[in-house]
Amino acid sequence: MEILILVAAMVVVGLIMTYVSKLIWKDELPVGMPNAYIVGIVTTIIVGLLDWFVIPAMGFSDTLKYVGVALEPALSVPLVFWIIKKAKS
């Protein structure tokens, strides 16, 4: 049940961060708008699930796991858009 809640939260975070990235780049995202939302959602889900499972496997505390799940997926979306933009140019 926790995983479903995590994935649902990551979908919402992906939508919000894609919108914020659109504001940062002033509608010049490296991919089209429908694709940008897909990239944002997929990025947050992958990073969020990696944080959820990898951080405890490395021996870190649950507190660090929750901090990682809260921060890293949101910060990864603009980073992925920047990487795509640099790869296209």
N, CA, C and O atoms as a GROMACS GRO file, in nm:
protein
  356
    1MET      N    1   0.081  -0.119   0.000
    1MET     CA    2   0.000   0.000   0.000
    1MET      C    3   0.086   0.126   0.000
    1MET      O    4   0.050   0.226  -0.062
    2GLU      N    5   0.200   0.121   0.071
    2GLU     CA    6   0.289   0.237   0.073
    2GLU      C    7   0.341   0.271  -0.066
    2GLU      O    8   0.357   0.388  -0.100
    3ILE      N    9   0.368   0.168  -0.145
    3ILE     CA   10   0.422   0.190  -0.279
    3ILE      C   11   0.321   0.262  -0.367
    3ILE      O   12   0.359   0.351  -0.443
    4LEU      N   13   0.194   0.227  -0.356
    4LEU     CA   14   0.091   0.294  -0.436
    4LEU      C   15   0.079   0.442  -0.398
    4LEU      O   16   0.064   0.528  -0.484
    5ILE      N   17   0.086   0.469  -0.269
    5ILE     CA   18   0.082   0.608  -0.223
    5ILE      C   19   0.206   0.683  -0.272
    5ILE      O   20   0.196   0.798  -0.312
    6LEU      N   21   0.321   0.617  -0.267
    6LEU     CA   22   0.445   0.679  -0.314
    6LEU      C   23   0.437   0.710  -0.463
    6LEU      O   24   0.473   0.820  -0.505
    7VAL      N   25   0.390   0.616  -0.542
    7VAL     CA   26   0.380   0.638  -0.687
    7VAL      C   27   0.279   0.750  -0.717
    7VAL      O   28   0.304   0.834  -0.803
    8ALA      N   29   0.166   0.751  -0.646
    8ALA     CA   30   0.068   0.858  -0.667
    8ALA      C   31   0.127   0.994  -0.631
    8ALA      O   32   0.105   1.093  -0.702
    9ALA      N   33   0.201   1.000  -0.523
    9ALA     CA   34   0.266   1.126  -0.484
    9ALA      C   35   0.371   1.168  -0.587
    9ALA      O   36   0.384   1.286  -0.617
   10MET      N   37   0.444   1.071  -0.641
   10MET     CA   38   0.545   1.103  -0.740
   10MET      C   39   0.481   1.153  -0.871
   10MET      O   40   0.539   1.237  -0.939
   11VAL      N   41   0.365   1.102  -0.905
   11VAL     CA   42   0.294   1.152  -1.024
   11VAL      C   43   0.258   1.299  -1.004
   11VAL      O   44   0.276   1.380  -1.094
   12VAL      N   45   0.207   1.332  -0.887
   12VAL     CA   46   0.171   1.471  -0.858
   12VAL      C   47   0.296   1.560  -0.859
   12VAL      O   48   0.294   1.669  -0.915
   13VAL      N   49   0.403   1.513  -0.798
   13VAL     CA   50   0.528   1.591  -0.795
   13VAL      C   51   0.582   1.608  -0.938
   13VAL      O   52   0.632   1.714  -0.972
   14GLY      N   53   0.571   1.503  -1.020
   14GLY     CA   54   0.617   1.513  -1.158
   14GLY      C   55   0.539   1.616  -1.237
   14GLY      O   56   0.597   1.692  -1.315
   15LEU      N   57   0.407   1.621  -1.218
   15LEU     CA   58   0.325   1.721  -1.287
   15LEU      C   59   0.361   1.862  -1.241
   15LEU      O   60   0.374   1.953  -1.323
   16ILE      N   61   0.377   1.879  -1.112
   16ILE     CA   62   0.411   2.012  -1.059
   16ILE      C   63   0.548   2.058  -1.106
   16ILE      O   64   0.565   2.172  -1.147
   17MET      N   65   0.646   1.969  -1.098
   17MET     CA   66   0.782   2.009  -1.137
   17MET      C   67   0.796   2.030  -1.288
   17MET      O   68   0.879   2.109  -1.331
   18THR      N   69   0.717   1.960  -1.368
   18THR     CA   70   0.718   1.987  -1.512
   18THR      C   71   0.661   2.126  -1.538
   18THR      O   72   0.713   2.199  -1.623
   19TYR      N   73   0.557   2.162  -1.468
   19TYR     CA   74   0.500   2.297  -1.481
   19TYR      C   75   0.602   2.402  -1.439
   19TYR      O   76   0.618   2.504  -1.506
   20VAL      N   77   0.671   2.379  -1.328
   20VAL     CA   78   0.773   2.473  -1.281
   20VAL      C   79   0.887   2.481  -1.382
   20VAL      O   80   0.940   2.590  -1.407
   21SER      N   81   0.926   2.367  -1.440
   21SER     CA   82   1.034   2.368  -1.540
   21SER      C   83   0.990   2.445  -1.664
   21SER      O   84   1.072   2.513  -1.727
   22LYS      N   85   0.863   2.436  -1.698
   22LYS     CA   86   0.811   2.513  -1.812
   22LYS      C   87   0.823   2.662  -1.783
   22LYS      O   88   0.854   2.739  -1.874
   23LEU      N   89   0.800   2.703  -1.660
   23LEU     CA   90   0.815   2.844  -1.623
   23LEU      C   91   0.961   2.887  -1.626
   23LEU      O   92   0.992   3.000  -1.664
   24ILE      N   93   1.050   2.798  -1.586
   24ILE     CA   94   1.193   2.830  -1.585
   24ILE      C   95   1.245   2.851  -1.727
   24ILE      O   96   1.317   2.947  -1.754
   25TRP      N   97   1.208   2.759  -1.818
   25TRP     CA   98   1.258   2.768  -1.954
   25TRP      C   99   1.168   2.848  -2.046
   25TRP      O  100   1.195   2.856  -2.166
   26LYS      N  101   1.063   2.908  -1.994
   26LYS     CA  102   0.973   2.995  -2.071
   26LYS      C  103   0.923   2.926  -2.198
   26LYS      O  104   0.940   2.978  -2.308
   27ASP      N  105   0.863   2.811  -2.181
   27ASP     CA  106   0.802   2.732  -2.289
   27ASP      C  107   0.903   2.683  -2.392
   27ASP      O  108   0.864   2.651  -2.505
   28GLU      N  109   1.030   2.676  -2.358
   28GLU     CA  110   1.131   2.624  -2.449
   28GLU      C  111   1.188   2.493  -2.397
   28GLU      O  112   1.309   2.472  -2.400
   29LEU      N  113   1.102   2.404  -2.350
   29LEU     CA  114   1.149   2.274  -2.301
   29LEU      C  115   1.206   2.194  -2.418
   29LEU      O  116   1.162   2.213  -2.532
   30PRO      N  117   1.300   2.107  -2.393
   30PRO     CA  118   1.365   2.032  -2.501
   30PRO      C  119   1.273   1.933  -2.570
   30PRO      O  120   1.304   1.886  -2.680
   31VAL      N  121   1.162   1.900  -2.510
   31VAL     CA  122   1.063   1.811  -2.571
   31VAL      C  123   0.930   1.885  -2.573
   31VAL      O  124   0.914   1.984  -2.502
   32GLY      N  125   0.835   1.838  -2.654
   32GLY     CA  126   0.704   1.903  -2.660
   32GLY      C  127   0.631   1.893  -2.528
   32GLY      O  128   0.670   1.815  -2.440
   33MET      N  129   0.526   1.972  -2.512
   33MET     CA  130   0.456   1.976  -2.384
   33MET      C  131   0.397   1.842  -2.340
   33MET      O  132   0.416   1.805  -2.225
   34PRO      N  133   0.326   1.766  -2.426
   34PRO     CA  134   0.276   1.637  -2.377
   34PRO      C  135   0.391   1.543  -2.337
   34PRO      O  136   0.382   1.472  -2.237
   35ASN      N  137   0.496   1.545  -2.415
   35ASN     CA  138   0.612   1.461  -2.382
   35ASN      C  139   0.684   1.510  -2.258
   35ASN      O  140   0.742   1.430  -2.184
   36ALA      N  141   0.681   1.639  -2.232
   36ALA     CA  142   0.746   1.693  -2.113
   36ALA      C  143   0.680   1.640  -1.987
   36ALA      O  144   0.748   1.605  -1.891
   37TYR      N  145   0.548   1.634  -1.987
   37TYR     CA  146   0.479   1.580  -1.869
   37TYR      C  147   0.509   1.432  -1.851
   37TYR      O  148   0.522   1.384  -1.738
   38ILE      N  149   0.519   1.359  -1.960
   38ILE     CA  150   0.553   1.216  -1.951
   38ILE      C  151   0.694   1.199  -1.895
   38ILE      O  152   0.716   1.117  -1.806
   39VAL      N  153   0.788   1.277  -1.946
   39VAL     CA  154   0.927   1.270  -1.897
   39VAL      C  155   0.933   1.308  -1.750
   39VAL      O  156   1.005   1.244  -1.673
   40GLY      N  157   0.861   1.411  -1.709
   40GLY     CA  158   0.861   1.454  -1.570
   40GLY      C  159   0.804   1.348  -1.476
   40GLY      O  160   0.860   1.323  -1.369
   41ILE      N  161   0.693   1.285  -1.516
   41ILE     CA  162   0.632   1.182  -1.432
   41ILE      C  163   0.721   1.059  -1.423
   41ILE      O  164   0.742   1.006  -1.314
   42VAL      N  165   0.773   1.014  -1.536
   42VAL     CA  166   0.859   0.895  -1.535
   42VAL      C  167   0.986   0.920  -1.454
   42VAL      O  168   1.030   0.833  -1.380
   43THR      N  169   1.043   1.039  -1.467
   43THR     CA  170   1.164   1.073  -1.391
   43THR      C  171   1.138   1.068  -1.241
   43THR      O  172   1.216   1.009  -1.166
   44THR      N  173   1.029   1.130  -1.197
   44THR     CA  174   1.002   1.132  -1.053
   44THR      C  175   0.970   0.994  -0.999
   44THR      O  176   1.011   0.960  -0.888
   45ILE      N  177   0.900   0.913  -1.076
   45ILE     CA  178   0.869   0.778  -1.030
   45ILE      C  179   0.996   0.694  -1.017
   45ILE      O  180   1.015   0.626  -0.916
   46ILE      N  181   1.081   0.700  -1.117
   46ILE     CA  182   1.204   0.621  -1.113
   46ILE      C  183   1.295   0.666  -0.999
   46ILE      O  184   1.345   0.582  -0.923
   47VAL      N  185   1.317   0.795  -0.985
   47VAL     CA  186   1.405   0.846  -0.879
   47VAL      C  187   1.344   0.820  -0.742
   47VAL      O  188   1.415   0.783  -0.649
   48GLY      N  189   1.214   0.838  -0.729
   48GLY     CA  190   1.148   0.814  -0.600
   48GLY      C  191   1.157   0.669  -0.558
   48GLY      O  192   1.185   0.640  -0.442
   49LEU      N  193   1.133   0.576  -0.650
   49LEU     CA  194   1.142   0.434  -0.616
   49LEU      C  195   1.286   0.393  -0.587
   49LEU      O  196   1.310   0.312  -0.498
   50LEU      N  197   1.381   0.447  -0.662
   50LEU     CA  198   1.521   0.418  -0.633
   50LEU      C  199   1.558   0.465  -0.493
   50LEU      O  200   1.625   0.393  -0.418
   51ASP      N  201   1.516   0.586  -0.458
   51ASP     CA  202   1.543   0.635  -0.322
   51ASP      C  203   1.477   0.548  -0.218
   51ASP      O  204   1.536   0.519  -0.114
   52TRP      N  205   1.355   0.505  -0.244
   52TRP     CA  206   1.278   0.427  -0.146
   52TRP      C  207   1.347   0.294  -0.115
   52TRP      O  208   1.347   0.249   0.000
   53PHE      N  209   1.406   0.231  -0.218
   53PHE     CA  210   1.465   0.099  -0.198
   53PHE      C  211   1.616   0.100  -0.178
   53PHE      O  212   1.669   0.017  -0.103
   54VAL      N  213   1.687   0.193  -0.242
   54VAL     CA  214   1.833   0.190  -0.240
   54VAL      C  215   1.889   0.252  -0.112
   54VAL      O  216   1.986   0.200  -0.057
   55ILE      N  217   1.832   0.361  -0.065
   55ILE     CA  218   1.885   0.427   0.055
   55ILE      C  219   1.885   0.334   0.176
   55ILE      O  220   1.987   0.326   0.245
   56PRO      N  221   1.775   0.261   0.204
   56PRO     CA  222   1.781   0.166   0.317
   56PRO      C  223   1.877   0.050   0.292
   56PRO      O  224   1.939  -0.001   0.385
   57ALA      N  225   1.889   0.008   0.166
   57ALA     CA  226   1.979  -0.103   0.134
   57ALA      C  227   2.125  -0.063   0.157
   57ALA      O  228   2.210  -0.149   0.181
   58MET      N  229   2.154   0.066   0.150
   58MET     CA  230   2.290   0.114   0.174
   58MET      C  231   2.318   0.131   0.322
   58MET      O  232   2.431   0.163   0.360
   59GLY      N  233   2.216   0.110   0.405
   59GLY     CA  234   2.237   0.117   0.549
   59GLY      C  235   2.206   0.251   0.612
   59GLY      O  236   2.235   0.272   0.730
   60PHE      N  237   2.146   0.342   0.536
   60PHE     CA  238   2.111   0.472   0.592
   60PHE      C  239   1.978   0.463   0.665
   60PHE      O  240   1.904   0.366   0.649
   61SER      N  241   1.948   0.562   0.745
   61SER     CA  242   1.828   0.560   0.829
   61SER      C  243   1.702   0.588   0.748
   61SER      O  244   1.707   0.632   0.633
   62ASP      N  245   1.588   0.561   0.812
   62ASP     CA  246   1.460   0.589   0.747
   62ASP      C  247   1.438   0.739   0.730
   62ASP      O  248   1.370   0.781   0.636
   63THR      N  249   1.494   0.818   0.818
   63THR     CA  250   1.480   0.963   0.806
   63THR      C  251   1.544   1.012   0.678
   63THR      O  252   1.486   1.094   0.606
   64LEU      N  253   1.662   0.962   0.648
   64LEU     CA  254   1.730   1.000   0.524
   64LEU      C  255   1.652   0.950   0.402
   64LEU      O  256   1.649   1.016   0.299
   65LYS      N  257   1.590   0.834   0.415
   65LYS     CA  258   1.508   0.781   0.306
   65LYS      C  259   1.393   0.877   0.275
   65LYS      O  260   1.367   0.908   0.159
   66TYR      N  261   1.326   0.925   0.378
   66TYR     CA  262   1.213   1.015   0.357
   66TYR      C  263   1.257   1.150   0.304
   66TYR      O  264   1.188   1.210   0.222
   67VAL      N  265   1.370   1.198   0.349
   67VAL     CA  266   1.424   1.324   0.297
   67VAL      C  267   1.461   1.308   0.150
   67VAL      O  268   1.434   1.395   0.068
   68GLY      N  269   1.525   1.196   0.118
   68GLY     CA  270   1.562   1.170  -0.022
   68GLY      C  271   1.442   1.158  -0.112
   68GLY      O  272   1.442   1.212  -0.223
   69VAL      N  273   1.339   1.089  -0.067
   69VAL     CA  274   1.218   1.072  -0.147
   69VAL      C  275   1.145   1.206  -0.162
   69VAL      O  276   1.079   1.228  -0.263
   70ALA      N  277   1.157   1.294  -0.064
   70ALA     CA  278   1.089   1.423  -0.072
   70ALA      C  279   1.162   1.522  -0.163
   70ALA      O  280   1.098   1.603  -0.230
   71LEU      N  281   1.295   1.517  -0.166
   71LEU     CA  282   1.370   1.619  -0.238
   71LEU      C  283   1.422   1.576  -0.375
   71LEU      O  284   1.407   1.650  -0.473
   72GLU      N  285   1.480   1.459  -0.383
   72GLU     CA  286   1.549   1.420  -0.506
   72GLU      C  287   1.459   1.411  -0.630
   72GLU      O  288   1.497   1.461  -0.735
   73PRO      N  289   1.342   1.349  -0.621
   73PRO     CA  290   1.259   1.343  -0.743
   73PRO      C  291   1.222   1.481  -0.795
   73PRO      O  292   1.218   1.504  -0.916
   74ALA      N  293   1.193   1.574  -0.704
   74ALA     CA  294   1.156   1.709  -0.748
   74ALA      C  295   1.273   1.779  -0.814
   74ALA      O  296   1.255   1.851  -0.913
   75LEU      N  297   1.392   1.760  -0.762
   75LEU     CA  298   1.510   1.825  -0.819
   75LEU      C  299   1.559   1.756  -0.947
   75LEU      O  300   1.631   1.816  -1.026
   76SER      N  301   1.520   1.631  -0.966
   76SER     CA  302   1.569   1.557  -1.082
   76SER      C  303   1.500   1.597  -1.212
   76SER      O  304   1.558   1.583  -1.319
   77VAL      N  305   1.377   1.647  -1.205
   77VAL     CA  306   1.305   1.682  -1.328
   77VAL      C  307   1.373   1.795  -1.404
   77VAL      O  308   1.400   1.778  -1.523
   78PRO      N  309   1.403   1.909  -1.342
   78PRO     CA  310   1.476   2.013  -1.418
   78PRO      C  311   1.613   1.965  -1.466
   78PRO      O  312   1.660   2.004  -1.573
   79LEU      N  313   1.678   1.881  -1.386
   79LEU     CA  314   1.808   1.828  -1.427
   79LEU      C  315   1.795   1.741  -1.552
   79LEU      O  316   1.879   1.750  -1.642
   80VAL      N  317   1.694   1.658  -1.558
   80VAL     CA  318   1.674   1.572  -1.676
   80VAL      C  319   1.641   1.657  -1.798
   80VAL      O  320   1.690   1.628  -1.908
   81PHE      N  321   1.559   1.761  -1.781
   81PHE     CA  322   1.531   1.849  -1.895
   81PHE      C  323   1.658   1.920  -1.942
   81PHE      O  324   1.677   1.939  -2.062
   82TRP      N  325   1.743   1.960  -1.849
   82TRP     CA  326   1.869   2.025  -1.887
   82TRP      C  327   1.959   1.927  -1.962
   82TRP      O  328   2.021   1.964  -2.062
   83ILE      N  329   1.966   1.801  -1.915
   83ILE     CA  330   2.047   1.700  -1.984
   83ILE      C  331   1.994   1.675  -2.125
   83ILE      O  332   2.072   1.664  -2.220
   84ILE      N  333   1.863   1.665  -2.139
   84ILE     CA  334   1.804   1.645  -2.273
   84ILE      C  335   1.836   1.761  -2.364
   84ILE      O  336   1.870   1.743  -2.480
   85LYS      N  337   1.824   1.884  -2.310
   85LYS     CA  338   1.853   2.002  -2.391
   85LYS      C  339   1.998   2.005  -2.436
   85LYS      O  340   2.027   2.037  -2.552
   86LYS      N  341   2.091   1.971  -2.346
   86LYS     CA  342   2.233   1.968  -2.382
   86LYS      C  343   2.262   1.855  -2.482
   86LYS      O  344   2.347   1.871  -2.569
   87ALA      N  345   2.193   1.744  -2.471
   87ALA     CA  346   2.216   1.633  -2.563
   87ALA      C  347   2.165   1.665  -2.703
   87ALA      O  348   2.221   1.619  -2.802
   88LYS      N  349   2.059   1.744  -2.711
   88LYS     CA  350   2.005   1.782  -2.842
   88LYS      C  351   2.089   1.886  -2.912
   88LYS      O  352   2.089   1.894  -3.035
   89SER      N  353   2.160   1.968  -2.834
   89SER     CA  354   2.238   2.075  -2.899
   89SER      C  355   2.379   2.032  -2.932
   89SER      O  356   2.457   2.112  -2.987
   0.00000   0.00000   0.00000
